[in-house]
């Protein structure tokens, strides 16, 4: 990444999708940024590309690209 771009990290939620017979991936910090794949690996590869395109589109539109702020919460269940 010699072009001065910063590295962004986002949480990806991966869910099994029985209707699709594969996996559904979404990025909570980037509403509308979703993808899917037949395997976990394919879904993660596809959502990485979706994130890159989503961020590129936001930059082209002059929108601020959000970082991510996350917290872990422990509950007794």
ZICORKA-V594562 format. One record per residue. RES is the residue in three letters. PHI is phi as a letter, one per 30 degrees, with the letter a starting at -180 (none if undefined). PSI is psi in degrees with one decimal (none if undefined). Layout:
BEGIN
RES;PHI;PSI
RES;PHI;PSI
END
This chain:
BEGIN
UNK;none;61.7
UNK;d;4.7
UNK;c;8.8
UNK;i;0.6
UNK;d;142.7
UNK;d;156.1
UNK;d;125.5
UNK;c;137.5
UNK;b;134.4
UNK;b;147.0
UNK;d;134.9
UNK;c;128.1
UNK;c;122.6
UNK;c;125.5
UNK;b;142.7
UNK;d;134.1
UNK;b;98.4
UNK;d;-28.3
UNK;d;-33.2
UNK;c;-15.1
UNK;i;46.5
UNK;a;-145.3
UNK;b;144.9
UNK;c;131.3
UNK;b;136.0
UNK;b;155.8
UNK;c;100.5
UNK;e;-34.3
UNK;d;-14.2
UNK;b;80.4
UNK;e;131.9
UNK;j;-7.9
UNK;d;101.3
UNK;b;162.5
UNK;a;-177.2
UNK;a;170.8
UNK;a;159.8
UNK;d;-25.8
UNK;b;167.3
UNK;e;-44.4
UNK;d;-43.9
UNK;d;-41.6
UNK;d;-41.2
UNK;d;-39.5
UNK;d;-44.0
UNK;d;-39.1
UNK;d;-29.7
UNK;d;-44.5
UNK;d;-39.9
UNK;d;-40.1
UNK;d;-47.1
UNK;e;-44.8
UNK;d;-38.7
UNK;d;-47.2
UNK;d;-42.6
UNK;e;-43.2
UNK;d;-41.4
UNK;d;-43.6
UNK;d;-42.9
UNK;d;-32.7
UNK;d;2.0
UNK;i;15.8
UNK;d;150.7
UNK;d;130.4
UNK;d;119.6
UNK;d;145.7
UNK;d;-163.1
UNK;b;137.3
UNK;b;118.9
UNK;b;156.2
UNK;b;148.4
UNK;c;135.9
UNK;b;127.6
UNK;c;135.7
UNK;b;151.2
UNK;c;129.7
UNK;b;none
END
